[in-house]
Amino acid sequence: MDVTEETETKTLSGKQKKYLKGLGHHLSPVILIGKEGISPQLIEATAQELKNHELIKIKIGNNSTVTKQDAVQTLTTATGGELVQLIGKSLLLYKENPERPKDERVSLA
């Protein structure tokens, strides 16, 4: 496989985002950004959760000094995930994991 194929970013279509929003609606946040802000450990935990679940919800705590725009920018850049939705202080991120068994993957087709 060509390296450029691997590093190309896939952007989600409107239909795919709508589908993922429906799946993410009932999810509980697996990552909480607190007063410590976005640390390397938080980025690592976010990347691991994306690998495990593909679609995750992140909550920015009330005592956090991180803005939602900073959180989106930092976490999507650092993890390679894509923002599906941003409502209030909740983010919904998606990142495909082709290593997961087919029956456990989020299907966008």
N, C-alpha and C positions, 0 to 999 in steps of 0.2 A: 504494500500500500504506500502511496505517495504521502510524504509528510504534510504537504499542503492540504490534502484531503482530511487528515486527522485534526488539524488545527482550525479548520473552517468552523465558524460559529453558525449554528442553526438558529434561526429566529422562528419563534412560534407564530403560527397564523392566528387570526382572530378566532376562528372556529376551535382551534386547539386550546387557546387560552380559556375560552368559555367552558370547554369540557373540563379542563384542569381546575377551574374555579369551582365547578360543581363538585368535583372530587375533594377539593381542599376545604370546602365549607365546614364539614363536620370534624376536621382534624383539630387536635389539640396542639398547642405550641410545643415543639421539642427543644427549641433554643430560646433562652430568655436573655436579652441584653440588659444588663443591670448597670449599677453605678460605675463599675470598672470599665465599661465601654467595650470596644471591640479589640480584644487581645488576640495574640497568636493562637492561644488555646481555644478561644471561641471560634476562630476561623477554622481550625483543625476539626473541632467538634461539628461545625456546620458541614464541612466537606464530608465527614464520615456519615452524618445523618443523610445527606443527599445520596451518598453511595448506597446506603442501606435501604432507603425508602423512595428515592427519586423525587418525591413531592413532599415538601415540609413546610410547616408554618413556624414563623419566628415572631416573637413578641418583644417590643421595646418597652422596658419597664418605665414606670412613671418617674423613678429616681435616676434614670439614665440621662446623661448629657449629650448622647448621640442623637443627631437629627435623623429622621427617617430617610432623607435623601442620602446622607452619608452612609447609613447602614446599607442601603440598596447598592450604592456605588462600590463600597468596600467589599461586601460579601459576594456580589455577582462577579466582580473582577477576580477576587482571590480564589473563589471556588469553581468558576466557570459555569455557575448556574444561571438560570434566566428568571427574571422577575415575571411572575404570572399576575400577581395582584398586590396592591398596596392599599389597605383600608385602615385609616386611623394609624395605630401603632403596630399593626400586624402586617407581615410580609408573607407572601406565598412564593416559594422558590421551587424551580424544577430543574433537574439535570438527569438526562438519560444515563442509565448504567447498563451497557450491553453485556456485562458480566453476570447480571442477575438471571436466574432461570426465567425462561419465556413466560411461564404462567404467573410469575410474581411481578413482572414489569408493568409499568403504566403504559397502556396501549393508546397511541395517539391517532391510529388509523380510523 
